[in-house]
Amino acid sequence: MKSNLTRALFLPIKAFLIGFAGFALGYFASVLAGAFLPANPDWREPVEGIPIYVETNGLHAGLVLPIEGGGNDWRDIIRPEHFAVPYADATHYRFGWGNKEFYRNVPTLNDATAPIVLRALFTPAPSAMHVDQSLPPIPSADVRRIMVTPEQYQLTVRLIRNKFAYNADGSVQPIPGNTPTESFYEAKGRYHMFETCNVWTNKLLKQAGIRTGQWTPFQGGVMRWRDQSAEASASVP
């Protein structure tokens, strides 16, 4: 009797563990495939155009765009009063989209805790846009420049604008930032393990026709293509 009871209790646990292991294996196999299979493989960076930047802090990859240029001025929706300290010398905004709780409470990987990470991965959650003021970016291992055509730039701007949540009067919905130079905003969409901040950034590049990975839940999958682009550009005389 005791053996039968033990077996009855053990079998569901065993089935769950096997199922979870299979799911995890499938997820990370998809991560690898998505990071290494190219979207827009024939894309070539134009010699002239509008420079944008892909930037990572080791956790989130985002885009850095000029505050004004290419027929767009972000100050029509992103106002100086949204920042605790408006930076008069700022020339660019850093843009990211992600889990609102994670963005607010985990600015760096060192701030991550197991409960927050598990909730972010397994529970679809409200999202937020992140905007940070910036001086002209300096290309480095964590900051990669991409030259885009005016058409690609305008499409990227539209896609970013469409991710903000708006009030009835067309204004955005700011949320106080973690640092004086940044602000968060209510956003459209739910964050989950298949739709992460890095997937969003990668989608912007894909939709603009820029060579990148097919699906990149982690920042490394986004940045590896920028490393290849930088090497290719350096090899052109």
URBELBEL-V243928 format. One line per field, one symbol per residue. psi: psi as a letter, one per 40 degrees, with the letter a starting at -180 (. if undefined). Layout:
# URBELBEL-V243928
psi: ???
This chain:
# URBELBEL-V243928
psi: dddddddddddddddddddddddddddddddddddehiifdehhhidiahhiihiieedhhiihiidhifeiheeddhideeidghhdeheihhhiiahdddddegdideehiddddddddehhiiiiihhiiiihihhadehhihhiiddddddddddddeeihiideeiigihiidideiiiiiiiiihaeegidddddddddddeeihaidhgdiddddddddddddddddeh.
